[in-house]
Amino acid sequence: VLQVDPPDKKRCHLELASSFSELERMKEEIWDLLAPNSEKDLTVLFCLYELAANAMEHGNRLDPGKTVFVEINVTDEYIQACVEDQGEGFNWREAIDNTLDLSGNRERGRGIAMTRIYCDQLVYNDKGNLAMFTVNRRKDKKSS
């Protein structure tokens, strides 16, 4: 017997309007999936917040008629999340290798780099309107 969907998996699917006020609702909806687990899990909230805010602002251009879709799966082994907007996408191949520059006074453009550093994997679809990240809950990233 092959078990594809282990019983310890928790899921949450959200459809958010393209408004930053929806980020608070997202946090409330997924809080029970993450807390009170480890401190590492709480950083997942930052990653989701960043990707959802980017999807709203850059993908959907804050168009209230467009939706951001968020899917999160949590098991004892990993956390996997997917954020998709209804925008035209972007050339993620250029942006993914940007280094994190903390010496400048730029306030913007650090979120994706920080998300990439924290996650075990951050990938985009070809179009660039869907981002998915995975965090392994069993290993400490510093030791890998």
VENJO-V662608 format. One record per residue. N is the residue number from 0. SS is DSSP state (h for helix, s for strand, l for the rest). PHI is phi in whole degrees, 0 to 359 (999 if undefined). D_LAST is the distance of its C-alpha to the last C-alpha in Angstrom with 2 decimals. Layout:
<<N	SS	PHI	D_LAST> <N	SS	PHI	D_LAST>>
This chain:
<<0	l	999	32.55> <1	l	256	29.59> <2	l	258	28.29> <3	l	275	26.89> <4	l	243	26.93> <5	l	298	25.80> <6	l	294	28.08> <7	l	275	25.44> <8	l	281	24.79> <9	s	247	26.20> <10	s	231	27.25> <11	s	214	28.86> <12	s	237	30.64> <13	s	233	32.24> <14	s	240	34.62> <15	s	250	34.86> <16	s	292	37.66> <17	l	279	36.73> <18	l	218	37.31> <19	l	300	34.94> <20	l	296	36.73> <21	h	289	35.09> <22	h	295	31.66> <23	h	294	32.95> <24	h	297	34.04> <25	h	301	30.64> <26	h	301	29.06> <27	h	297	31.73> <28	h	291	31.31> <29	h	262	27.58> <30	h	306	27.48> <31	h	293	28.25> <32	h	289	25.46> <33	h	261	22.85> <34	l	270	24.64> <35	l	264	24.76> <36	l	295	21.37> <37	l	276	18.42> <38	h	299	18.27> <39	h	301	15.15> <40	h	298	17.54> <41	h	292	20.03> <42	h	292	18.00> <43	h	301	18.46> <44	h	300	22.09> <45	h	300	21.56> <46	h	299	20.01> <47	h	297	22.91> <48	h	300	25.39> <49	h	296	24.41> <50	h	293	24.52> <51	h	292	27.73> <52	h	297	29.38> <53	h	296	28.68> <54	h	298	30.10> <55	h	294	33.16> <56	h	283	33.81> <57	h	269	32.87> <58	h	285	33.02> <59	l	270	36.03> <60	l	53	37.51> <61	l	55	38.29> <62	l	284	40.83> <63	l	296	41.85> <64	l	275	42.79> <65	l	251	39.25> <66	s	244	36.57> <67	s	249	32.80> <68	s	257	31.31> <69	s	235	28.26> <70	s	233	26.75> <71	s	227	24.07> <72	s	237	22.90> <73	s	233	21.27> <74	l	231	20.41> <75	l	293	18.78> <76	l	270	15.77> <77	s	208	15.48> <78	s	236	17.42> <79	s	233	18.79> <80	s	223	21.35> <81	s	225	23.74> <82	s	233	26.14> <83	s	229	29.10> <84	l	248	32.06> <85	l	255	35.45> <86	l	276	35.41> <87	l	281	35.66> <88	l	90	31.96> <89	l	210	30.51> <90	l	277	29.02> <91	h	293	25.34> <92	h	297	24.56> <93	h	283	25.93> <94	h	278	24.28> <95	l	294	20.69> <96	l	267	19.99> <97	l	299	21.67> <98	l	276	19.89> <99	l	275	19.91> <100	l	254	22.93> <101	l	268	23.52> <102	l	280	26.34> <103	l	280	28.86> <104	l	253	30.98> <105	l	294	30.27> <106	l	268	29.87> <107	l	245	28.90> <108	l	91	26.30> <109	l	262	23.16> <110	h	299	22.37> <111	h	294	20.93> <112	h	297	18.70> <113	h	292	17.49> <114	h	298	17.07> <115	h	298	15.03> <116	h	294	12.65> <117	h	287	12.37> <118	l	283	12.28> <119	l	284	9.95> <120	s	207	13.10> <121	s	227	16.41> <122	s	227	19.30> <123	s	237	23.05> <124	l	285	26.05> <125	l	301	28.22> <126	l	293	30.70> <127	l	90	28.24> <128	l	245	29.54> <129	s	223	26.84> <130	s	241	23.23> <131	s	227	20.76> <132	s	231	17.33> <133	s	229	14.99> <134	s	234	12.79> <135	s	280	11.15> <136	l	278	12.82> <137	l	266	11.50> <138	l	236	7.86> <139	l	271	7.02> <140	h	302	5.35> <141	h	296	5.60> <142	h	273	3.81> <143	l	269	0.00>>
